[in-house]
Structure formats: structure tokens, C-alpha cells
């Protein structure tokens, strides 16, 4: 019996892959397609290469499925997102486009935007995009939070002037109970957003999936959510580089433990002191960049999120160099009772 059934894809996380230019990312996407990967996902950050620009560059050169993992709606006007995703579809040859949406990380995003009413923001954005990309005409007043946040005309309406040439699937990246219930009702699936390992270790993962599945069943009795699991891997010939490379992601991802109300027992199970996480939270609140905050991340904290270490032979190299670089990979695992689609996502 096979232990894996699904699709494999790669994720380009721009704040970790900052040493790659857009042409580099296009070459890496082509390399991935040549090796049989099915999809490329790109994340969303302020200060780094623009998500939709990177996706468009890849789509213009590489015949592969694409997705946002995730898009932060506070960074983008939904009118512009609808226009851009519909235009992106014309470069995708009819291939499905995944649209992952969530409020954004708890370290970097609050330094730039006020994340007001995140449940309303994410759910209304997903519903707005689903209908507009489906060719429907929508009224702005039907999306009261978006109308107020973006100062949309309360008497206005929107319909794309051209028909998108791809199917869009929507994924939620939230982890809290309210967010999971919203995702079950509104989205086509879930993205673990790098939390698979810590939530599994903490014993929370089964309950999280059950919460979303129950909400999906209540909204549509036959609805089955797609589940995308990220399993982070960091490898290098140099073990120290393998440990150092993902610290920037761990620095902000680990703040979720406080937001989810981890108990003393759960912190003990993870082998991390709560004070370590609080110091990271304080650093971001004081304006530290992710690079600065990463200095507070220990090797053990990395291992709560990543399978990491030394390889005698590195399998991931720079596209224009014979020297191996540290690299991260996010590998999907099949989740029980999920719809038959899982993906691998990697950080180059």
C-alpha cells in the first residue's frame, strides 16, 4: 500500500529566497517542472519581491500550476487582485490556480498594516474573488468590510471585462478555531502554513482538521476539503548553514504558539521555554526585522519546525553555481479523510 497519494509542488518563500532574483526564480521553477513537480507556490511579504510579479514571470515561461501561499489581503486592493489573477490565468494554459489567503504572520505584517477584523477580511476577500473570477457581477455593498476598508463606492458594482481562462481554488491558512471554521465554510481547502510539525507534536493537529471538516460538512454535507501539509526541510553539506538558513521563518512562525494559547504542558512537550517566544514577540513589536529577530532563534526552536541537518551530497544547488547552498523544502503528507490532493512545497 502506498504511503503517499497526491501531488508534489514547490514553494518559493521570498524572504528566505532573497538571494535569488526574479529570473533566478523562473529558472528554478523550470528546473522543478523538468523534475516532475506539479505546482509552484509563492508567499507574500512586504519589502521583498512581489508575489504576483514573481508568479507572472514564472507563468510566462514555465508550464506549471501556480498558487499563492499565502496572499495577505491587507497588502492588496481586491479590485487589483481580481484583475491580476484573471490576467495571470491567460498565461497558465488553462491550468488550475490556487489562491491561499490568510491574515499574514504575527511578526512582520503588524509592522506595516493594522490587521482589522481578520476573519471578515479573509472571508470577504475569498468570496469576492471567487465570484468575480467566476465571471459574476458583484455589488460592493454585499462586502461591507471590504467596502469600508478600501473605501469602495457603496452604490458601485464590479464585473471583469474579460473572462478568466483558468479554474481557481481557494485555501485558508489560519490555525485558530474561528479561522478553521470559517475556512471550512468558505474555502476549498486548508494550508498548514508550516505549522504541521509543531501542531502534530503538540497534539493539536487532529482537532484542528476536525474543526474545519465539521464546518465544511455543516455548510455542504458532501463537501471534502483539500488539505495541503507543509513539512519543512533544511539541508546542506554544512550542518551549521542548514540550521541557520530557516531561522528567519521560525522567528515569526513560532509566535503562533502564543496566539493559539499554548499551555505550559504544550511548551514543555515542544522543549521550548515560553520566555523565548515572548522575547521574539517583543523584538518584532519593537520594530526588529525578521533578519534581526532570527538571532534569537535557537537550534532547538528550528527543529520544532524543520527536519534539518547535514547531507553528504546536497541535492539542491544554485541554478548558476556548482557550490551547494542551504535550502529548505516543504513536503506534503497525505492527511486522513482529506480530498485526494496534497502537495510538496519547497523554499529555495
URNOR-V726511 format. One record per pair of residues at least 12 apart in sequence whose ideal C-beta (glycine too) atoms are under 6 Angstrom apart, sorted by sequence separation. I is the first residue (numbers start at 1). GAP is how many residues later the second one is. If there is no record, write none. Layout:
BEGIN
<<I | GAP> <I | GAP>>
END
This chain:
BEGIN
<<42 | 12> <103 | 12> <140 | 12> <234 | 12> <332 | 12> <12 | 13> <42 | 13> <141 | 13> <212 | 13> <280 | 13> <331 | 13> <103 | 15> <128 | 15> <172 | 15> <330 | 15> <140 | 16> <171 | 16> <280 | 16> <330 | 16> <170 | 17> <279 | 17> <329 | 17> <40 | 18> <139 | 18> <170 | 18> <171 | 18> <172 | 18> <173 | 18> <124 | 19> <169 | 19> <258 | 19> <328 | 19> <137 | 20> <138 | 20> <171 | 20> <173 | 20> <175 | 20> <257 | 20> <101 | 21> <124 | 21> <327 | 21> <10 | 22> <124 | 22> <137 | 22> <190 | 22> <254 | 23> <40 | 24> <101 | 24> <101 | 25> <120 | 25> <39 | 26> <40 | 26> <41 | 26> <43 | 26> <255 | 26> <10 | 27> <38 | 27> <44 | 27> <9 | 28> <41 | 28> <44 | 28> <117 | 28> <132 | 28> <135 | 28> <180 | 28> <184 | 28> <8 | 29> <9 | 29> <25 | 29> <29 | 29> <33 | 29> <59 | 29> <183 | 29> <251 | 29> <271 | 29> <272 | 29> <9 | 30> <10 | 30> <11 | 30> <12 | 30> <13 | 30> <15 | 30> <65 | 30> <70 | 30> <71 | 30> <185 | 30> <7 | 31> <14 | 31> <26 | 31> <33 | 31> <60 | 31> <65 | 31> <66 | 31> <67 | 31> <68 | 31> <69 | 31> <70 | 31> <133 | 31> <180 | 31> <184 | 31> <22 | 32> <26 | 32> <30 | 32> <52 | 32> <56 | 32> <59 | 32> <68 | 32> <70 | 32> <72 | 32> <180 | 32> <184 | 32> <15 | 33> <29 | 33> <59 | 33> <196 | 33> <14 | 34> <177 | 34> <181 | 34> <185 | 34> <196 | 34> <270 | 34> <14 | 35> <22 | 35> <26 | 35> <133 | 35> <190 | 35> <196 | 35> <189 | 36> <194 | 36> <189 | 37> <190 | 37> <191 | 37> <192 | 37> <188 | 38> <192 | 38> <194 | 38> <74 | 39> <251 | 39> <248 | 42> <251 | 42> <251 | 43> <126 | 44> <248 | 46> <251 | 46> <78 | 47> <82 | 47> <247 | 47> <250 | 47> <73 | 48> <78 | 50> <82 | 50> <247 | 50> <250 | 51> <73 | 52> <250 | 52> <250 | 55> <243 | 56> <246 | 56> <11 | 58> <119 | 59> <123 | 59> <194 | 59> <243 | 59> <126 | 60> <246 | 60> <119 | 63> <123 | 63> <202 | 64> <243 | 65> <46 | 66> <242 | 66> <242 | 67> <78 | 68> <97 | 69> <99 | 69> <239 | 70> <96 | 71> <97 | 71> <98 | 71> <99 | 71> <100 | 71> <102 | 71> <239 | 71> <94 | 72> <102 | 72> <234 | 72> <77 | 73> <100 | 73> <232 | 73> <86 | 74> <92 | 74> <232 | 74> <233 | 74> <234 | 74> <89 | 75> <90 | 75> <89 | 76> <235 | 76> <89 | 77> <237 | 77> <86 | 78> <175 | 81> <245 | 81> <246 | 82> <242 | 84> <241 | 85> <237 | 87> <236 | 90> <100 | 91> <234 | 94> <232 | 96> <233 | 96> <232 | 98> <230 | 100> <231 | 100> <231 | 102> <70 | 103> <229 | 103> <229 | 104> <198 | 106> <229 | 106> <197 | 108> <227 | 108> <227 | 111> <226 | 113> <224 | 115> <226 | 115> <228 | 115> <230 | 115> <69 | 122> <108 | 144> <107 | 145> <105 | 147> <107 | 148> <106 | 149> <106 | 153> <107 | 177> <108 | 182> <16 | 232> <16 | 233> <28 | 291> <27 | 292> <39 | 304> <41 | 304> <11 | 319> <28 | 320> <6 | 328> <5 | 329> <4 | 330> <16 | 331> <17 | 331> <7 | 334> <9 | 334> <11 | 334> <13 | 334> <6 | 335> <9 | 335> <10 | 335> <11 | 335> <6 | 336> <7 | 336> <8 | 336> <9 | 336> <10 | 336> <11 | 336> <12 | 336>>
END
